[in-house]
Amino acid sequence: MSNKFVGTGVALVTPFNSDLTIDHEALTNIVNYNIDNGTDYLVICGTTGESVTLNKQEKKDVVETISKANNGRLPLVLGIGGNNTMAVLEEIKTTDLSNIDAILSVSPYYSKPTQEGIYQHFKAIAETSPIDIILYNVPGRTSKNVDVDTTLRLANDFDNVIAVKEAGNNMAQYLELIKDKPEDFLIISGDDDLALGVTLAGGSGVISVIGQAFPKEFSSMIRFGLKGESSEAYKLHYKLMDVVNYIFEENNPAGIKAVFEALNLCNDSVRLPLVPASNGLKSKIKDFVNAF
């Protein structure tokens, strides 16, 4: 069942028009561009999709646009998470999940719960969700790491907790998870710079930011990694290395939107409190895209 999330998933941006309304045409084009170029699954309304600045109706509209463009071709993952457990459960219950294959749920941010609190939060989600769950650990944003023991406890206790998107940029933690995980549990990299190393070590691929801009190269790199063909994979890794660094230099998704602007797929508008990439960064990104 969870094999559909082996390979390259992409954390889709939400493109905006210059007046900051959602650009549904650009979103449709980005979905098709990814499907045509080898992406394995699509992740909707994650951090990269600026989900925290979308209202309920906008989220619904984004899901609808992506579902319609996708037309059943790739598995879809929807971000539903937060630090108010009751509100997360309510959102799961009231969201139409008929086109969605799994929920990506971030560990609670700001509140800084204990590991037991994190476990209980996800236990409540696992018992409520009618579909599979991918845990999301991103301590740089939540200010709290989900320890290996907590992730493995959830993996062992709930059949519908099928994977973790690990984004702590901590190779030692990845390796511990890969070493001790249940056989069918997926360790998915949430760090573009470490994605190949994690995959070669026995991970299941990536949920990528840069992958949506260079889907052909990035998904090929991960496919080589899954087959253990490291020299072919690293050729692509080195080709993409500079741009991976660029897109996270200021903030995500301002960086990836600057790449999309250089590719003429959408403009670089983001919603406050984020601001677009600086001119210096944009010019580095433009030079990379032109030379690629």
Disulfide bonds with the S-S distance in Angstrom:
none
